[in-house]
Amino acid sequence: MNNKEMKQVIKKARELAKPFRVTDDSFSLKDIDPGDTLDLTSEDKPRAKEALATGIEALAELQDMLYAQDNWAVLLIFQAMDAAGKDGAIKHVMSGVNPQGCQVFSFKAPTSEDLDHDYLWRCMRCLPERGRIGIFNRSYYEETLVVRVHREFLEKQKLPPVLVTKDIWQERFQDIRRCERYLTRNGIAIRKFFLHVSKKEQKKRFLERIEEPEKNWKFSANDAKERAYWDDYMKAYEDMIRNTATKAAPWYVVPADNKWFTRAVVAAAVIDALASLDLTYPKVGAAKLKELAAAKRTL
């Protein structure tokens, strides 16, 4: 991809991702329609897939420069209700990236070892090194979501009772904002994604998992039970996004009822993030050029 083509891809990516970017507390979840596809329709689906393929090509080139430059790291955090498409988005968007420069971590229920540490510990030990893209499939944000909806999980964290106050969620938001500010000041660019699926679409996908044998393995009875707490989760997500969206570490609230559109927006946001880092291949000095010239003569 030449320089002109890359600039065009980056420009289009920024335009596509911008409507879903949240950087302050003015956000309201009701303003985002899970079925939104902007001005695109189902007839544009093939064109959107072509654009995604082009975006993946650009993403691969940007990631190669990130790896070569070895200054920045990128952390992508994915949060969503079950069946919103986190795994599929990660799989498709990152399909062209060099595996050496990408790490994916999925955070499920904490282990006994995790519970013997602070709640950020298990995620902090998985942060990406410079030159790499780290992906968190769920993250420390679960501590303000599932732990908030299911208070019994908080009780298992062995916190001194005096620290479990009525302000604990605001205190956790404050901790997270400060932690992410620290990370960005140390060269880790953070982008966070909430894949916003509707309750109706989630039901449809759950039924597909039950009715199609090849998808049975994806379904858990607990997934269906969590639907009973839908409204609680939506309130928790809205509060979480309002309190932790910043210019340095923005949230992208991505409509997730149409997977093809979700993946296009996520790819666009990642391209925009990498492009903002002013990535270049390292320039070699005179000594290195002489070394290369000598090697060429030997060959």
Solvent accessible surface area in square Angstrom, and as a share of the most:
residue,aa,sasa,rsa
1,M,65,0.29
2,N,88,0.45
3,N,105,0.54
4,K,143,0.61
5,E,80,0.36
6,M,18,0.08
7,K,128,0.54
8,Q,93,0.41
9,V,23,0.13
10,I,26,0.13
11,K,131,0.56
12,K,140,0.59
13,A,7,0.06
14,R,102,0.37
15,E,105,0.47
16,L,42,0.21
17,A,1,0.01
18,K,152,0.65
19,P,71,0.45
20,F,6,0.02
21,R,82,0.30
22,V,16,0.09
23,T,38,0.22
24,D,72,0.38
25,D,103,0.54
26,S,93,0.60
27,F,17,0.07
28,S,18,0.12
29,L,15,0.07
30,K,176,0.74
31,D,100,0.52
32,I,28,0.14
33,D,84,0.44
34,P,24,0.15
35,G,32,0.31
36,D,44,0.23
37,T,20,0.11
38,L,73,0.36
39,D,124,0.64
40,L,36,0.18
41,T,76,0.44
42,S,88,0.57
43,E,154,0.69
44,D,29,0.15
45,K,77,0.33
46,P,84,0.53
47,R,144,0.52
48,A,10,0.08
49,K,113,0.48
50,E,121,0.54
51,A,61,0.47
52,L,20,0.10
53,A,61,0.48
54,T,57,0.33
55,G,5,0.05
56,I,28,0.14
57,E,86,0.38
58,A,0,0.00
59,L,0,0.00
60,A,29,0.22
61,E,52,0.23
62,L,8,0.04
63,Q,3,0.01
64,D,63,0.33
65,M,32,0.14
66,L,0,0.00
67,Y,84,0.32
68,A,40,0.31
69,Q,38,0.17
70,D,78,0.40
71,N,85,0.44
72,W,83,0.29
73,A,1,0.01
74,V,0,0.00
75,L,0,0.00
76,L,1,0.00
77,I,0,0.00
78,F,3,0.01
79,Q,0,0.00
80,A,1,0.01
81,M,12,0.05
82,D,32,0.17
83,A,10,0.08
84,A,3,0.02
85,G,21,0.20
86,K,20,0.08
87,D,97,0.50
88,G,17,0.17
89,A,1,0.00
90,I,15,0.08
91,K,147,0.62
92,H,66,0.30
93,V,1,0.00
94,M,20,0.09
95,S,75,0.48
96,G,35,0.34
97,V,11,0.06
98,N,63,0.32
99,P,115,0.72
100,Q,125,0.55
101,G,0,0.00
102,C,24,0.15
103,Q,46,0.20
104,V,77,0.44
105,F,69,0.29
106,S,63,0.41
107,F,16,0.07
108,K,162,0.69
109,A,87,0.67
110,P,54,0.34
111,T,79,0.46
112,S,88,0.57
113,E,97,0.43
114,D,21,0.11
115,L,36,0.18
116,D,95,0.49
117,H,76,0.34
118,D,92,0.48
119,Y,42,0.16
120,L,27,0.13
121,W,55,0.19
122,R,32,0.12
123,C,1,0.00
124,M,49,0.22
125,R,151,0.55
126,C,22,0.13
127,L,43,0.21
128,P,7,0.05
129,E,91,0.41
130,R,118,0.43
131,G,1,0.01
132,R,63,0.23
133,I,0,0.00
134,G,0,0.00
135,I,0,0.00
136,F,0,0.00
137,N,17,0.09
138,R,54,0.20
139,S,1,0.01
140,Y,4,0.01
141,Y,0,0.00
142,E,22,0.10
143,E,13,0.06
144,T,0,0.00
145,L,2,0.01
146,V,34,0.20
147,V,8,0.05
148,R,77,0.28
149,V,28,0.16
150,H,20,0.09
151,R,109,0.40
152,E,82,0.37
153,F,79,0.33
154,L,5,0.03
155,E,134,0.60
156,K,118,0.50
157,Q,23,0.10
158,K,135,0.57
159,L,63,0.31
160,P,67,0.42
161,P,120,0.75
162,V,120,0.69
163,L,96,0.48
164,V,48,0.27
165,T,51,0.30
166,K,184,0.78
167,D,64,0.33
168,I,8,0.04
169,W,24,0.09
170,Q,90,0.40
171,E,73,0.33
172,R,10,0.04
173,F,0,0.00
174,Q,70,0.31
175,D,63,0.33
176,I,0,0.00
177,R,86,0.31
178,R,135,0.49
179,C,21,0.13
180,E,4,0.02
181,R,123,0.45
182,Y,137,0.52
183,L,7,0.03
184,T,28,0.16
185,R,179,0.65
186,N,65,0.33
187,G,13,0.13
188,I,18,0.09
189,A,7,0.06
190,I,0,0.00
191,R,22,0.08
192,K,0,0.00
193,F,0,0.00
194,F,1,0.00
195,L,0,0.00
196,H,13,0.06
197,V,2,0.01
198,S,26,0.17
199,K,88,0.37
200,K,173,0.73
201,E,28,0.13
202,Q,3,0.01
203,K,109,0.46
204,K,113,0.48
205,R,14,0.05
206,F,9,0.04
207,L,77,0.38
208,E,51,0.23
209,R,45,0.16
210,I,91,0.46
211,E,125,0.56
212,E,57,0.25
213,P,107,0.68
214,E,119,0.53
215,K,58,0.24
216,N,71,0.36
217,W,196,0.69
218,K,88,0.37
219,F,56,0.23
220,S,50,0.32
221,A,68,0.53
222,N,84,0.43
223,D,18,0.09
224,A,48,0.37
225,K,136,0.58
226,E,25,0.11
227,R,48,0.17
228,A,90,0.70
229,Y,83,0.32
230,W,22,0.08
231,D,100,0.52
232,D,70,0.36
233,Y,15,0.06
234,M,28,0.12
235,K,145,0.61
236,A,4,0.03
237,Y,5,0.02
238,E,37,0.17
239,D,33,0.17
240,M,0,0.00
241,I,0,0.00
242,R,89,0.32
243,N,33,0.17
244,T,0,0.00
245,A,7,0.06
246,T,44,0.26
247,K,165,0.70
248,A,58,0.45
249,A,2,0.02
250,P,0,0.00
251,W,0,0.00
252,Y,1,0.00
253,V,0,0.00
254,V,0,0.00
255,P,1,0.01
256,A,0,0.00
257,D,31,0.16
258,N,49,0.25
259,K,86,0.37
260,W,26,0.09
261,F,1,0.00
262,T,5,0.03
263,R,44,0.16
264,A,10,0.08
265,V,0,0.00
266,V,0,0.00
267,A,3,0.03
268,A,5,0.04
269,A,0,0.00
270,V,0,0.00
271,I,3,0.02
272,D,20,0.10
273,A,1,0.01
274,L,0,0.00
275,A,21,0.16
276,S,61,0.39
277,L,16,0.08
278,D,115,0.59
279,L,18,0.09
280,T,73,0.42
281,Y,116,0.44
282,P,78,0.49
283,K,197,0.83
284,V,74,0.43
285,G,46,0.44
286,A,76,0.59
287,A,82,0.63
288,K,87,0.37
289,L,99,0.49
290,K,151,0.64
291,E,103,0.46
292,L,88,0.44
293,A,46,0.35
294,A,43,0.33
295,A,49,0.38
296,K,159,0.67
297,R,185,0.67
298,T,120,0.70
299,L,184,0.92
